[in-house]
Amino acid sequence: MSNGSSISGEILKLARELRSALKSIVLASLALEVILIAALFPYHSEVPERITFTPQASEQKFYDQTYAENENELRYVEFARASAKAYGVQDAVSKFVKDNHLENTHVLEVGAGSGLLQDLVQDYTGLDISATARRYFHKTFVQGDARAMPFRDGEFDAAWSIWVLEHVPNPEMALAEMRRVIKPNGLLFLFPAFMVSPLSADGYHVRPYSDFGVKGKLIKLSMPVRQSPLFWIAYAFPIRAIRRADLALTNRPTSFHYWPVTPNYGRYWEADSDAVNSLDRYETYLWFKSRGDLCLNCGSELDTFPMYGSVLIFRVKPAPSLH
């Protein structure tokens, strides 16, 4: 009997110790989760109608040099066109045009670059910040900033923008401008590079360990963790839940939240070395949804959860009155 009692006592003691250990693990996990969300929450946002901007000289100079006739221009344009081919950009935009019968409508491309897509419609206008990009166009080209486009309200039937928003300071201003220049019930094909890594500016994904000092080696060593699905799930899902709850509670147009990143205008190590923002696809969806726009390729909100490489197509309604 005493042996049985002793064994039962040991089992109870072990169970209490396990409960205590599990409680500690849960509390530590929750604390880590709170720290992770606090560190990675996209706090930065703006109110477009209340701010003004001054084009940055470094930004303008970089893109003017990028499309000037030199070796850097050839490398940049070739890389951009090869990436567009690899991701099927031309086919995707062609399908967008065909499916929505846009061949003979008035269409704008925001951030037109080297004009790869200018012949997909008859009545095309390309806008780009680089004045030197003009030489790539045999259709209408306008040098201008996506944050203050020189077009009338509702001037275009549709617009597309490919891998541009992540390079635009004050991205909400650019989104608001796109909505402004598209007609009521017009269409927008939006394909930014979502979730740009802050490590791209220094080429951590393509450079060897030998290029870096101790700090750089530790950063490069951490990349598998940073890029793992579990790491993404740990912070992205709670952040998205917070942002969705905010929309549900306030029931008004959301501000656009994003992560600023530091661009490298001196050396183009890899794709998006020159990016200034990291954008979340779901956050972008919520911004349009909160303004009454209809996502045509989402199906449900769950379809907007993939982080990378996904187009968003919206039917844009009249811009709401400013408050």
TAMO-V640114 format. One record per residue. N is the residue number from 0. RES is the residue in one letter. SS is DSSP state (H for helix, E for strand, - for the rest). PHI is phi in whole degrees, 0 to 359 (none if undefined). OMEGA is omega as a letter, one per 20 degrees, with the letter a starting at -180 (NA if undefined). Layout:
# TAMO-V640114
n->(N N)
res->(RES RES)
ss->(SS SS)
phi->(PHI PHI)
omega->(OMEGA OMEGA)
This chain:
# TAMO-V640114
n->(0 1 2 3 4 5 6 7 8 9 10 11 12 13 14 15 16 17 18 19 20 21 22 23 24 25 26 27 28 29 30 31 32 33 34 35 36 37 38 39 40 41 42 43 44 45 46 47 48 49 50 51 52 53 54 55 56 57 58 59 60 61 62 63 64 65 66 67 68 69 70 71 72 73 74 75 76 77 78 79 80 81 82 83 84 85 86 87 88 89 90 91 92 93 94 95 96 97 98 99 100 101 102 103 104 105 106 107 108 109 110 111 112 113 114 115 116 117 118 119 120 121 122 123 124 125 126 127 128 129 130 131 132 133 134 135 136 137 138 139 140 141 142 143 144 145 146 147 148 149 150 151 152 153 154 155 156 157 158 159 160 161 162 163 164 165 166 167 168 169 170 171 172 173 174 175 176 177 178 179 180 181 182 183 184 185 186 187 188 189 190 191 192 193 194 195 196 197 198 199 200 201 202 203 204 205 206 207 208 209 210 211 212 213 214 215 216 217 218 219 220 221 222 223 224 225 226 227 228 229 230 231 232 233 234 235 236 237 238 239 240 241 242 243 244 245 246 247 248 249 250 251 252 253 254 255 256 257 258 259 260 261 262 263 264 265 266 267 268 269 270 271 272 273 274 275 276 277 278 279 280 281 282 283 284 285 286 287 288 289 290 291 292 293 294 295 296 297 298 299 300 301 302 303 304 305 306 307 308 309 310 311 312 313 314 315 316 317 318 319 320 321 322)
res->(M S N G S S I S G E I L K L A R E L R S A L K S I V L A S L A L E V I L I A A L F P Y H S E V P E R I T F T P Q A S E Q K F Y D Q T Y A E N E N E L R Y V E F A R A S A K A Y G V Q D A V S K F V K D N H L E N T H V L E V G A G S G L L Q D L V Q D Y T G L D I S A T A R R Y F H K T F V Q G D A R A M P F R D G E F D A A W S I W V L E H V P N P E M A L A E M R R V I K P N G L L F L F P A F M V S P L S A D G Y H V R P Y S D F G V K G K L I K L S M P V R Q S P L F W I A Y A F P I R A I R R A D L A L T N R P T S F H Y W P V T P N Y G R Y W E A D S D A V N S L D R Y E T Y L W F K S R G D L C L N C G S E L D T F P M Y G S V L I F R V K P A P S L H)
ss->(- H H H H H H H H H H H H H H H H H H H H H H H H H H H H H H H H H H H H H H H - - - E - - - H H H - - - - - - H H H H H H H H H H - - - - H H H H H H H H H H H H H H H H - - H H H H H H H H H H H - - - - - - E E E E E - - - - - - - - - - - - E E E E E E - - H H H H H H - - - E E E E - - - - - - - - - - - - E E E E E E E - - H H H - - - H H H H H H H H H H H E E E E E E E E E E - - E - - - - - H H H - - - - - - H H H - - H H H H H H H H - H H H H - - H H H H H H H H H H H H H H H H H H H H H H - - - - - - - E E E - - - - - - - - - - - - - - - - E E E - H H H H H H H H H - - - - E E - - - - - H H H H - - - - - - - E E E E E - - - - - - -)
phi->(none 293 297 298 296 297 296 299 297 295 296 298 297 297 298 297 295 295 299 297 294 296 298 296 296 299 296 295 295 295 297 296 298 298 296 297 295 298 285 251 297 282 291 289 206 219 244 307 285 251 237 242 223 237 306 281 300 294 294 298 297 300 284 295 289 301 258 283 280 203 295 297 298 299 294 294 293 297 296 297 289 294 295 299 292 297 268 66 297 298 295 294 290 301 295 302 296 293 297 251 55 261 305 246 261 271 238 247 250 263 81 282 57 264 75 301 255 291 261 281 224 286 259 247 230 252 246 211 289 274 291 285 290 307 292 273 248 252 250 302 235 234 277 186 261 298 274 208 284 276 230 286 300 63 284 245 282 201 209 223 213 242 53 239 304 291 254 251 300 57 298 294 297 293 298 296 293 299 296 295 274 267 297 307 69 284 243 228 256 241 220 284 276 284 54 293 284 294 273 295 303 257 67 299 284 242 269 283 303 296 285 245 280 300 298 296 296 295 297 296 297 279 299 302 289 303 263 283 302 296 297 297 300 299 248 289 296 298 298 294 296 296 293 292 296 298 295 296 284 271 53 218 305 279 278 264 261 203 253 291 232 269 280 247 267 266 216 268 287 203 305 71 300 262 288 246 221 241 248 260 299 293 299 296 302 297 300 289 302 292 258 86 280 252 279 274 239 266 76 230 298 298 291 269 283 306 272 241 62 241 282 241 240 241 262 270 266 305 298 293 296 287 262)
omega->(a r r r r r r r r r r r r r r r r r r r r r r r r r r r r r r r r r a r r a a r a a a r a r a a a a r r r r a a a r a a a a r r a a r a r a r r a a a a r r a a r r r r a a r a a r a r r r r r a a a r a a a r a a r r r a a r a r a a a a r r a a a r r r r a a r a r a a r a r r a r r r a a a a r a a a r r r a a r a r r r a r a a a r a r a a a r r r r r r r a a r r r a r a r r a a r r a r r r r a a a a r a a a a r r a r a r a a a r r r r r a a r r a a a r a r r a a a a a r r a r r a r r r r a a a r r a a r a a a r r r a a r r a a a a a r r r a a r a r a r a a r r r a a r a a r r r a r a a a a r r r r a a r a a r a r r r a r a r r r r r r a NA)
